[in-house]
């Protein structure tokens, strides 16, 4: 149930003694003095998806807002139609951590990615800065692979998952179309999975 990666040079056969979270927090990046874990979200604004505009409400506050509604709210509050990234804070294992949410990546961002929300179609991975074809990263049953990113798929509970999801190592999160008080359960399920992953060592060179 964890996304798998093949052939990335900085993730070879040796495991770190530090957890993934510890490794990232210790990084000095081109963007920030301190490393911030990255969560990838899709560009699609269809209902039931997670985007830059509604990610913080769901992952930080436990409330799902439709992407287009969240975008309209952002535009009204910020007089801008475009954002490239957004941030929120979460206490993880007693430490306050700032998470960065992105829908586009540069190559130097990849080492900080800890989670990815998938849509299903292969075209989502077209611009991902990885050596292998990104669709290969998620195939179940691959041998000699390195575990590096936790994958999630968010959908309305009454809709079927995309056909590709059945072939990928992905954690499915299901939101109720009407009952917003159930969003907290989805939020809790996400963090249970991700915090467990962040506590494990990451394969590195």
C-alpha positions in Angstrom: 0.0 0.0 0.0 3.0 2.3 -0.5 4.1 4.0 -3.7 7.3 2.4 -5.0 10.1 3.9 -7.0 12.7 2.5 -9.3 16.1 3.8 -10.4 16.3 7.2 -8.6 20.0 7.8 -8.0 19.7 9.4 -4.5 17.6 6.4 -3.3 19.8 3.3 -3.7 20.1 0.2 -1.5 21.1 1.7 1.9 18.6 2.7 4.5 19.1 5.7 6.8 19.0 5.3 10.6 16.8 8.4 10.7 13.1 8.4 9.9 11.8 10.0 6.6 10.5 13.0 8.6 13.8 13.5 10.4 15.7 13.4 7.1 13.5 15.9 5.4 13.4 18.3 8.3 17.2 18.4 8.4 17.5 19.3 4.6 18.6 22.6 3.4 16.8 23.3 0.1 16.9 25.8 -2.7 13.6 27.1 -1.4 14.0 27.1 2.3 16.6 27.1 5.0 14.8 24.1 6.6 13.3 21.2 4.7 9.5 20.9 4.5 7.7 17.6 3.5 5.8 17.9 0.2 2.4 16.6 -0.7 1.6 16.4 -4.4 -2.0 17.1 -5.5 -3.6 17.0 -8.9 -4.5 20.0 -11.1 -8.0 18.7 -11.8 -10.8 20.7 -10.2 -13.6 18.1 -10.6 -15.8 17.5 -7.6 -14.4 14.9 -5.3 -10.7 15.8 -6.0 -8.2 17.5 -3.8 -6.3 20.5 -5.2 -4.1 23.3 -3.9 -7.2 25.3 -3.1 -8.9 22.8 -0.8 -6.0 20.7 0.5 -5.4 22.7 3.6 -9.1 22.6 4.6 -9.2 18.8 4.4 -5.8 17.8 5.6 -5.5 20.5 8.4 -9.1 21.2 9.4 -10.9 18.1 8.4 -13.4 19.7 6.1 -13.9 18.9 2.4 -14.7 21.9 0.1 -15.4 21.3 -3.6 -12.3 22.5 -5.6 -14.1 25.1 -7.6 -15.8 26.6 -4.6 -12.5 26.7 -2.7 -10.8 28.4 -5.7 -13.5 31.0 -5.9 -13.1 31.7 -2.2 -9.3 32.0 -2.6 -9.7 34.5 -5.5 -12.1 36.6 -3.5 -9.8 36.7 -0.5 -6.5 37.2 -2.4 -7.5 38.9 -5.7 -5.5 36.2 -7.6 -6.4 33.2 -9.7 -3.2 31.3 -9.4 -1.1 29.8 -6.6 1.9 27.5 -7.1 2.0 26.1 -3.6 0.4 26.3 -0.2 1.3 25.4 3.4 -0.2 24.1 6.6 1.0 23.0 9.9 0.5 19.7 11.7 1.9 18.2 14.9 3.5 14.9 14.0 4.9 12.8 16.9 5.0 15.8 19.2 6.8 18.1 16.7 5.1 21.0 14.8 5.8 20.4 11.1 5.1 22.6 8.1 3.8 20.7 5.1 4.1 22.1 1.6 1.4 21.2 -1.0 2.3 21.4 -4.7 0.7 20.4 -8.0 3.9 20.9 -10.0 7.5 19.8 -9.2 11.0 20.7 -10.1 13.6 18.0 -9.9 15.1 19.3 -6.7 11.7 19.1 -5.0 11.4 15.3 -5.4 13.6 14.3 -2.4 11.1 16.1 -0.1 8.0 14.4 -1.5 6.3 12.2 1.1 2.7 11.8 -0.3 1.0 12.0 -3.7 -2.7 12.2 -4.5 -3.5 10.4 -7.7 -6.3 10.8 -10.3 -5.9 7.5 -12.1 -5.0 8.6 -15.7 -1.4 8.3 -16.7 -1.2 11.9 -18.0 -1.0 13.1 -14.4 2.6 12.0 -14.3 3.6 13.7 -17.6 5.8 16.4 -16.0 7.0 14.5 -12.9 10.8 14.8 -12.6 11.7 11.1 -12.2 13.8 8.8 -14.2 11.3 6.0 -14.8 7.9 6.4 -16.4 5.9 7.6 -13.4 3.1 5.1 -14.0 5.6 2.3 -13.3 6.2 3.8 -9.8 2.8 2.6 -8.7 2.5 -0.9 -10.1 1.7 -3.6 -7.6 4.1 -6.6 -7.3 7.2 -4.9 -8.7 10.4 -6.5 -7.5 13.7 -4.8 -6.3 12.0 -1.5 -5.7 12.6 1.3 -3.2 9.8 2.6 -1.0 9.8 6.4 -1.1 6.4 8.0 -1.3 2.9 7.2 0.1 0.2 7.3 -2.5 -3.5 8.3 -1.9 -6.6 8.4 -4.1 -9.5 10.6 -3.0 -13.0 10.0 -4.3 -16.7 10.3 -3.5 -17.9 7.1 -1.8 -20.7 6.6 -4.3 -18.4 6.6 -7.3 -16.1 3.9 -8.6 -12.4 4.3 -8.6 -10.5 4.8 -11.8 -9.6 1.5 -13.5 -5.8 2.1 -13.0 -6.2 2.3 -9.2 -6.8 -1.4 -8.9 -3.3 -2.0 -10.3 -1.5 0.5 -8.1 -0.3 0.5 -4.5 -2.6 3.3 -3.4 -4.6 4.0 -0.2 -8.1 4.9 -1.2 -9.8 7.7 0.8 -13.6 8.0 0.4 -15.6 11.1 1.2 -19.3 11.3 1.6 -21.0 13.6 -1.0 -23.3 15.3 1.6 -22.3 14.5 5.2 -19.4 16.9 5.9 -19.1 15.8 9.5 -17.6 12.6 8.2 -14.7 14.4 6.6 -12.9 14.2 9.9 -12.7 10.4 9.5 -11.1 10.8 6.1 -8.6 13.3 7.6 -7.8 10.9 10.4 -7.3 8.0 8.0 -4.9 10.0 5.9 -2.8 11.0 8.8 -2.7 7.6 10.3 -1.2 6.3 7.1 1.2 9.1 6.5 2.5 9.5 10.0 3.3 5.8 10.0 5.2 6.2 6.8 7.0 9.3 8.0 8.3 7.3 11.0 10.1 4.7 8.9 13.6 5.0 7.4 13.9 6.0 3.8 16.1 4.2 1.4 19.0 6.4 0.3 22.4 6.3 -1.3 
